């Protein structure tokens, strides 16, 4: 027969797996929808008759509101609950998916897809997911599971793509939207259950800090002006700058080196696979080591990878080696960044603070995309934009190493 301790450990392990699975499902839906916007947009064009440019603008709005909405929903989560906001995001997706086939005018599509669906994904951002599960799991277990949840986003995109295409082949846009609505409704129900668990955990853990203290504007303003938050936000700015080089310019660079489009496409498949593995490894490393060392080292490896790639002879092997390294150290910065924000400022504030940090990330992405185009056009080479990304990554490593993280 099992002893009391064995039963307790078994129950604890079961709860850990359940909460981790719930977090993975939520973020898998969010990321799965966003990375398949191209597939969804084709179905919208075929069904509604709205032209490509107008649909592309609605998709761009959705991407914009994904970033802009995160601080707003993070602030709302401080007054309510993180899981409650996640449920709201899932319900917004339900409404958006139901209404999308009914859009016959451009302004309707902008409002439904751009604002409703884009805002819904912002309400289900990674920071809010982690902010919901951290009080339940505790900081140490949450650090381990953060990489798994982040990696689940990539898995969600990989699974949703063929499933969505099958629904489109079966019945076009309307069938696809019904399928996504049903999936979002299930996730909304899961979030409502998670809300109960989150509230129970907060009642057990909140002792010295009152709920009012957590939500005062002065307290948040003091955090935003703090040295450690500025270091993490500026480092995340450089992360967005570096990642945009990969997402915007790397494919064209590989083709420009004389490789086939098929080679470049497969390279991005390899990048996506290792982009799932990297965050998982980073999450577990945050359990063994201080998060700032993990984060700083990930940033420090970026200039190393860039310099090696620029110096090496360009072969299929070196290209694939480069994308493997980029996959391992790219999205892997997200788990230690969110774990540091949680440790420094509390899990309850994580949704808001990670949302604000993500705005820095997107500004970096914008500047990188714009500057990259100028540098490539002016020099005919991708060397300068990669060197700029490498220098900023080195600066991000220093910023991360100097964060005042308690042991």
Secondary structure, 3 states (H helix, E strand, C coil): CCCHHHHHHHHHHHHHHHHHHHHHHHHHHHHHHHHCHHHHHHHHHHHHCCCHHHHHHHHHHHHHHHHHHHHHHHHHHHHCCHHHHHHHHHHHHHHHHHHHCCCCCHHHHHHHHHHHHHHHHHCCCHHHHHHHHHHHHCHHHHHHHHHHHHHHHHHHHHHHHHHHHHHHHHHHHHHHHHHHHHHHHHHHHHHHHHHHHHHHHHHHHCCCCCHHHHHCHHHHHHHHCCHHHHHHHHHHHHHHHHHHHHHHHHHHHHHHCCCCHHHHHHHHHHHHHHHHHHHHHHHHHHHHCCHHHHHHHHHHHHHHHHHHHHHCCCCHHHHHHHHHHHHHHCCCHHHHHHHHHHHHHCHHHHHHHHHHHHHHHHHHHHHHHHHHHHHHHHHCCCHHHHHHHHHHHHHHHHHHHCCCCCC
